[in-house]
Amino acid sequence: MSIADEYDRYLSTPTEPSVIDPFTYWQSQHQMYPNLSLMAIDILSIPAMSAGVERLYSQCKIMLTDRRNRLQIDSLQAVECIKSWDSLQIGLPQVVVTEAQMEDGKVELDIDPAEDDNMDIR
């Protein structure tokens, strides 16, 4: 059976007005339209706009300068994640680390889940 046959058969069936989620619909139609359902899922998977992805690439390019060319991908992901959280302005607790703690290299966070506004650093 060719893809054109599947498409013609699909066009000849009555429409289903109760379809809310097109992904779920095409997944359920895989037995009846195997090729057409795969094509539909591929097409529906394309983001409507790529501005967010382009912005993320630009931000990463700015961060990866000549001096930071050895920055590992885990570090880059962590920084971008934190920047994203910061932009949400959800009132994350502020952590202050003293110079002495930085020199020791031992910074431990003591977080009480009941009092997330108060963070004690040891």
PyMOL commands that set and color helices and strands:
alter all, ss='L'
color gray80, all
select helices_A, chain A and resi 3-12+22-28+34-44+51-63+66-68+73-88+99-104+113-115
alter helices_A, ss='H'
color red, helices_A
select strands_A, chain A and resi 109-111+119-121
alter strands_A, ss='S'
color yellow, strands_A
deselect
rebuild
show_as cartoon
